[in-house]
Amino acid sequence: MVSAVALPASADDHHHGRQHHRVVYISDVQYNSPGRDDRSNRSLNAEWVEITNDSGRAVNLKGWTLSDEDGHTYTFNHYRLNGRATVRVHTGIGRDRKTDLYQDRRAYVWDNNSDTATLRNYRGRFIDRLSWGHHHDQHDHRGDGRRHGGDHRDGHRH
């Protein structure tokens, strides 16, 4: 009996502390490109959102969307995010690779002052969101104007 009770220990260890975390989530954002906002492709591609797959298996993101508060939406096309991997979604024009995808836009998407990046699956169901600037949720507020770290997640995973 004692050994049977001990069997699930490895599964518990694996999930420990992750009850509120989703398998796929927005892990980081750089909404303010370094340097002048001159709309050059280099500057546009320095604006990005990172999406991480925390599971051990690949997730097909075909049909998933990443959108801002104004309704600008990027739709993933035939992309598989490997397990324990992160993909960086750039705003500008480029050639899609395993670790970098490009929205192929000629204008910035993410507002430097305040905005929300929202990730939805192919059915349109909410997966994750990351907010910055003047929002109601104090967990979202960051004064550095550059990147978000891991502590933003607490206010968003229910």
N, C-alpha and C positions, 0 to 999 in steps of 0.2 A: 504494500500500500504506500509506503513511504517513497519508494522509487517512482511509482506512478505519479505522485504529486510533484516530484522534482522534474519530471520530463519537460513540462512547458517552460522551464526556466530560461532556455535560450531564446524562445520567442518573446518572453517578457523583456529580456534584456534588449532585444532588437528594437522593440517599440517603446522602451522606457523614455519618457519625456517628449514623445512625439504625438500624444493624443490629439493635440490641437493643430498639428501641422498637416498640410495636405501633401500628397505625393508630388504634384507639380505646383510650383508657386513662383511668384515674382520675387527674385532674390536681391536685385539691385537695380538702380537707375542712375543714369547721369543725364539730367534734364537740362543742364546748362553747359553747353560746349565750352571747353577752355578757349580763351582768346576772344576776339571780336566775333559777333554774330553777323558774319558777312554772307551767309547763305551759300558759301562754297561747299562743294560736295564733301571736302575734307571736314569742314565744320559740322555739316549735317550728320556725317557718320560718327562724329564724336558725341552725338546725342544718341543714347541707346537705353534699352531696357533688357535686363537679363532674366531669363526664365530657367529654373533649375528643376530637374527630376531627381527626387530624393530616393526613389525606389531602386530596386536592383534590376528592373526590366524596362525595356524601351516603351515609350508611349507615343502613339501616332497622333500628331497634332494637326492632321489634315482637317480643315474646316474650323479650327479654333480661331478665336479673334482676340486682338489686343487693341483696346480703344482708349481715347482720352475723354475728358469731360465735354468737349465740343462735338463728339461723335465721329472724329477721324478714326477710321478702323482699318487695321491691317489683318488680313486673313491668311493663315498659314496654308501652304499648298504642298501636299505630298512630303511632309517632313516628319521624320522619326527622331525623337529626342531620346538618346540612349540613357540607360540607367546610370545614376550617379554622374550625370553630365549637365552642363549649362550651355545655353545658346544665347548669344547677344544679338538682339534685334536692333539694327541701326536704322536711322531715319532716312538717310540718303540712298544713293544709287550704288550698287555693287553686285558682285557675283556671289550668289548664295553658296555657302559651304557648310560643313557639319557644325562648326562652332559659331558661325556668323551668318545672319540672314539680313536682308535689306528691304526696306519698305519702298524704295525707289521714288522717294518724294523729293521735290525741289524746294520745299519750305519746312520749317521746324514744326514739330507736332507738340512737344511737351512744353508747357508754360513754365517759365523760370520762377515765377512768383508762387503759384499754387496750381495744382492739377491732380488728377487721379488716373493712374493706369489700371485698367480692368481687364482681366483675362477670363474668357468664357470658352467652354468646350463647343464641339460641333453642333450640339443641341441648343446652344445658347444659354446653358446653365452656368451660373456664377462659379468660378474656380478660386480666384484671388483678386485682391486689389491692393494697390500701394498709393498712398496720398502724401502730398507735401504742401507746405505753405499754410495759408489761413483757412484751416478746416476745423470742424467742431471737435474731432477726436484729437486730444492732446498727444496721444501716442504718435500721431503723424507729424507733429511739428518739429522741424529741424531748422536751425538758423544758419547752417553752413552753406546753403545754396548750391551744394554739389551732389553728394551721394547719400544714399540711405544704407545703413547697415542692417544687421539682423534684428534689431530690437523693434522694428516697426511692425512685426508680425502679430504681436500680442493682441492688438486692437482689431484684427481683421479675421481671425479664424474662429468661427463659431460652430 
